[in-house]
Amino acid sequence: MRFLRDRPVQLALAASLLSAVLVSSIGTFQDARSVGAAGCGYGYSPTIGYGYGNCPPPPAPAPPDGYWMVASDGGVFSFHAPFYGSMGGKPLNKQIVAMAADPATGGYWLVASDGGVFSFHAPFYGSMGGRPLNKPIVGVAAGPGGRGYWMVASDGGIFSFGDAKFFGSMGGRPLNKPIVAMAADPATGGYWMVASDGGIFSFSAPFYGSVPGFATQFGDVALATPVVGLAAQLAGHGYWVASAGGGVLPLGPRFLGSAAGIRLHSAVVAIATRA
């Protein structure tokens, strides 16, 4: 409760007043015009002064939207999201292929095609670096609460680290195009995979649409460059699909910007939602 002390105010009972003030003997603050059943408003108490009382707290703000994109050399581009560093200009055994945001710290992880993991303001839970793989790693997603992450290979195989649970994979199943990325659903704790043609595969997560056959007011979406990334909206209401040329297609959430039209030293390889 906020009080305005030592400020004499003359209250006149006139019809031209914007609102009338009711004074109770016990100092309850009420605005006769706006109080209603909630009992919230402005008033005066002889023992306390002027102020607002019985008002519920304002609703919590919606989680901030934003995302990063990462290039194959490890360079990171921020859109309504903080920058914590990158692998740009640093030696790499294999190129960077994916990134994921840590919901616990707000940082992110970068992942190379050999399964190597690079942490920026985020803890390290292990990697596939130096371990045999049937197909290269192409994606990574943070587990619930940021206490682990999943990696996905181009054949749809899933590798779990930390507290991230296994919900299934596309490993050993026929695919029209290879898997290129994955994202975790913050609402269900499941995850999605996306193929290079924009096809989406859901595991313990709802389906919000995919690029193939997606119609807009301009007709079907035509990809100038292949799909390379997938990022989930923080409230769990869809995802963004990113292309190698920096384009972003929102499937559920709103559009926040893209790297399309920006002169890139390397192709975009991933997109990650701000944590």
C-alpha positions as CSV (number, residue, x, y, z in Angstrom):
1,M,0.0,0.0,0.0
2,R,1.3,3.5,-0.9
3,F,0.5,6.5,1.2
4,L,0.8,10.2,0.6
5,R,1.5,11.8,3.9
6,D,1.5,15.4,5.1
7,R,-0.3,16.7,2.0
8,P,-3.5,18.6,3.0
9,V,-6.2,18.1,0.4
10,Q,-9.6,19.8,0.4
11,L,-12.3,17.4,-0.6
12,A,-15.5,19.1,-1.7
13,L,-18.8,17.3,-2.3
14,A,-19.5,18.5,-5.8
15,A,-21.0,16.9,-8.8
16,S,-18.0,18.0,-10.9
17,L,-15.5,15.9,-9.0
18,L,-14.1,13.1,-11.0
19,S,-14.7,10.6,-8.2
20,A,-16.2,10.8,-4.7
21,V,-14.2,9.5,-1.7
22,L,-15.7,7.4,1.0
23,V,-14.0,7.5,4.4
24,S,-14.5,4.7,6.8
25,S,-13.9,4.8,10.6
26,I,-11.2,2.1,10.3
27,G,-9.3,3.6,7.5
28,T,-10.4,1.4,4.5
29,F,-9.7,3.2,1.2
30,Q,-12.5,3.1,-1.3
31,D,-13.3,5.0,-4.5
32,A,-17.0,5.3,-4.8
33,R,-16.9,5.3,-8.6
34,S,-14.5,2.5,-9.3
35,V,-14.4,0.3,-6.2
36,G,-17.1,-2.2,-7.2
37,A,-17.0,-5.5,-5.4
38,A,-13.2,-5.6,-5.4
39,G,-12.9,-2.8,-2.8
40,C,-10.0,-1.2,-4.6
41,G,-9.5,2.5,-4.8
42,Y,-8.2,5.8,-3.3
43,G,-9.2,7.3,0.0
44,Y,-8.3,8.9,3.3
45,S,-7.8,7.7,6.9
46,P,-7.2,10.1,9.8
47,T,-4.7,7.8,11.3
48,I,-2.8,6.9,8.1
49,G,-3.3,9.6,5.5
50,Y,-4.2,9.4,1.8
51,G,-3.4,6.4,-0.3
52,Y,-4.5,3.4,-2.3
53,G,-5.9,0.3,-0.6
54,N,-7.3,-3.2,-1.2
55,C,-5.9,-3.2,-4.7
56,P,-4.7,-6.6,-6.2
57,P,-1.2,-6.6,-7.7
58,P,-1.0,-6.0,-11.4
59,P,-0.8,-9.1,-13.7
60,A,2.6,-10.6,-14.3
61,P,4.1,-9.4,-17.6
62,A,4.2,-12.0,-20.4
63,P,7.6,-13.6,-21.0
64,P,9.8,-11.5,-23.3
65,D,10.0,-12.8,-26.8
66,G,13.4,-12.8,-28.6
67,Y,15.9,-15.1,-30.3
68,W,19.5,-15.6,-31.4
69,M,20.8,-17.0,-34.7
70,V,24.2,-18.6,-35.1
71,A,26.3,-19.0,-38.2
72,S,28.5,-22.0,-39.1
73,D,31.7,-20.2,-37.9
74,G,30.1,-19.7,-34.5
75,G,29.1,-16.1,-35.0
76,V,26.0,-15.1,-33.0
77,F,23.3,-12.6,-34.0
78,S,20.9,-11.3,-31.3
79,F,17.3,-10.1,-31.9
80,H,15.6,-8.8,-28.7
81,A,18.0,-11.0,-26.7
82,P,21.3,-10.4,-24.8
83,F,24.6,-11.3,-26.3
84,Y,26.9,-13.5,-24.2
85,G,29.7,-14.4,-26.6
86,S,30.3,-16.6,-29.6
87,M,32.9,-18.9,-31.3
88,G,33.3,-16.4,-34.2
89,G,37.0,-16.2,-35.1
90,K,38.0,-19.1,-32.8
91,P,39.4,-22.5,-34.1
92,L,36.8,-25.3,-34.4
93,N,37.3,-29.0,-35.1
94,K,33.9,-29.0,-36.9
95,Q,31.5,-26.3,-37.9
96,I,28.7,-25.1,-35.5
97,V,25.4,-26.5,-36.5
98,A,23.0,-25.6,-33.7
99,M,22.3,-23.6,-30.5
100,A,19.9,-23.7,-27.6
101,A,19.0,-21.2,-24.8
102,D,19.4,-22.2,-21.2
103,P,16.1,-21.3,-19.3
104,A,17.9,-21.4,-16.0
105,T,20.6,-18.8,-16.7
106,G,19.5,-17.0,-19.8
107,G,22.7,-18.1,-21.6
108,Y,23.0,-20.5,-24.5
109,W,24.9,-23.5,-25.9
110,L,26.5,-23.9,-29.3
111,V,26.9,-27.4,-30.8
112,A,29.2,-28.6,-33.5
113,S,28.5,-31.4,-36.0
114,D,30.7,-33.8,-34.1
115,G,28.6,-33.3,-31.0
116,G,31.0,-30.8,-29.3
117,V,29.3,-28.3,-27.0
118,F,30.3,-24.7,-26.2
119,S,28.7,-23.0,-23.3
120,F,28.1,-19.3,-22.9
121,H,26.6,-18.2,-19.5
122,A,25.2,-21.8,-19.3
123,P,26.5,-25.0,-17.5
124,F,28.1,-27.9,-19.4
125,Y,26.3,-31.3,-19.1
126,G,28.3,-33.4,-21.6
127,S,28.7,-33.8,-25.3
128,M,29.1,-36.3,-28.1
129,G,32.6,-35.0,-29.0
130,G,35.0,-37.8,-29.6
131,R,32.2,-40.5,-29.6
132,P,31.1,-42.5,-32.7
133,L,28.0,-41.3,-34.5
134,N,26.0,-42.9,-37.3
135,K,25.1,-39.4,-38.6
136,P,26.4,-36.0,-37.7
137,I,24.7,-33.9,-35.0
138,V,22.4,-31.2,-36.4
139,G,20.4,-29.9,-33.5
140,V,20.2,-29.3,-29.7
141,A,17.4,-28.3,-27.3
142,A,17.4,-27.5,-23.6
143,G,15.6,-29.8,-21.2
144,P,13.0,-28.5,-18.7
145,G,14.5,-26.0,-16.2
146,G,17.8,-26.0,-18.1
147,R,19.1,-29.0,-16.2
148,G,20.1,-30.8,-19.4
149,Y,19.7,-30.9,-23.2
150,W,19.0,-33.1,-26.1
151,M,21.0,-33.5,-29.3
152,V,19.6,-34.8,-32.6
153,A,21.4,-36.3,-35.6
154,S,20.5,-35.9,-39.2
155,D,18.8,-39.3,-39.2
156,G,16.5,-38.2,-36.3
157,G,18.5,-40.1,-33.6
158,I,18.2,-38.4,-30.1
159,F,20.9,-38.2,-27.4
160,S,19.9,-37.1,-23.9
161,F,22.1,-35.3,-21.3
162,G,21.4,-34.3,-17.7
163,D,17.7,-34.4,-16.8
164,A,16.5,-34.3,-20.3
165,K,14.1,-37.2,-20.9
166,F,13.9,-39.3,-24.0
167,F,10.4,-39.2,-25.7
168,G,11.2,-40.9,-29.0
169,S,13.1,-40.2,-32.2
170,M,13.1,-40.7,-36.0
171,G,16.1,-42.8,-35.9
172,G,15.7,-45.8,-38.2
173,R,12.5,-44.4,-39.8
174,P,12.3,-43.2,-43.5
175,L,12.6,-39.4,-44.0
176,N,11.9,-37.4,-47.1
177,K,14.6,-35.0,-46.1
178,P,17.2,-35.1,-43.3
179,I,16.5,-33.7,-39.9
180,V,18.3,-30.3,-39.4
181,A,17.1,-29.0,-36.0
182,M,15.0,-29.5,-32.9
183,A,13.3,-27.5,-30.2
184,A,11.8,-28.2,-26.8
185,D,8.2,-27.4,-25.9
186,P,8.2,-25.4,-22.6
187,A,4.5,-26.3,-22.1
188,T,4.7,-30.1,-22.2
189,G,8.4,-30.8,-21.8
190,G,8.5,-32.6,-25.1
191,Y,10.2,-31.6,-28.3
192,W,9.9,-31.1,-32.1
193,M,12.2,-31.9,-35.0
194,V,12.3,-30.2,-38.3
195,A,13.6,-31.4,-41.6
196,S,15.4,-29.4,-44.3
197,D,12.1,-29.1,-46.3
198,G,10.3,-27.6,-43.2
199,G,8.5,-30.8,-42.2
200,I,7.8,-31.0,-38.4
201,F,7.9,-34.1,-36.2
202,S,6.3,-33.9,-32.7
203,F,7.2,-35.9,-29.6
204,S,5.1,-35.3,-26.5
205,A,4.4,-31.8,-28.0
206,P,1.5,-30.3,-30.0
207,F,1.8,-29.7,-33.8
208,Y,1.4,-26.1,-34.9
209,G,2.1,-26.6,-38.6
210,S,5.0,-27.0,-41.0
211,V,6.5,-25.2,-44.0
212,P,5.4,-27.6,-46.7
213,G,2.0,-26.5,-48.0
214,F,1.7,-23.6,-45.5
215,A,-0.5,-21.0,-47.1
216,T,-0.3,-17.2,-46.4
217,Q,-2.0,-14.3,-48.1
218,F,0.7,-14.5,-50.7
219,G,0.1,-18.1,-51.5
220,D,2.2,-21.2,-50.5
221,V,5.6,-20.4,-48.9
222,A,8.5,-21.0,-51.2
223,L,11.9,-21.5,-49.6
224,A,14.8,-19.6,-51.2
225,T,17.2,-21.5,-49.0
226,P,16.7,-24.7,-47.0
227,V,15.3,-24.8,-43.4
228,V,18.2,-25.0,-40.9
229,G,16.6,-24.1,-37.5
230,L,13.7,-24.3,-35.2
231,A,12.9,-22.3,-32.0
232,A,10.0,-22.6,-29.6
233,Q,8.0,-19.6,-28.3
234,L,8.5,-19.2,-24.5
235,A,4.8,-19.6,-23.6
236,G,4.6,-22.8,-25.6
237,H,2.3,-21.4,-28.3
238,G,4.3,-22.4,-31.4
239,Y,7.7,-22.0,-33.0
240,W,9.8,-20.1,-35.5
241,V,11.4,-21.8,-38.5
242,A,14.7,-20.3,-39.8
243,S,16.3,-20.8,-43.2
244,A,19.9,-20.7,-44.2
245,G,19.5,-17.3,-45.8
246,G,18.4,-15.8,-42.5
247,G,14.6,-15.9,-43.2
248,V,12.2,-16.6,-40.3
249,L,8.7,-18.1,-40.6
250,P,6.5,-17.9,-37.4
251,L,4.1,-20.8,-36.9
252,G,2.1,-19.7,-34.0
253,P,4.0,-16.8,-32.5
254,R,4.6,-13.3,-33.9
255,F,7.4,-12.3,-36.3
256,L,10.2,-10.4,-34.6
257,G,12.7,-9.9,-37.3
258,S,15.2,-11.9,-39.4
259,A,18.7,-11.8,-40.9
260,A,17.3,-12.0,-44.5
261,G,18.9,-9.2,-46.5
262,I,21.9,-8.9,-44.1
263,R,25.2,-9.6,-45.7
264,L,26.4,-12.8,-44.0
265,H,30.0,-14.1,-43.8
266,S,28.6,-17.6,-43.3
267,A,25.1,-19.1,-43.8
268,V,22.8,-19.1,-40.8
269,V,22.7,-22.6,-39.2
270,A,20.4,-22.3,-36.2
271,I,17.9,-20.2,-34.2
272,A,17.3,-20.2,-30.5
273,T,14.6,-18.6,-28.4
274,R,15.5,-16.2,-25.6
275,A,15.3,-17.9,-22.2
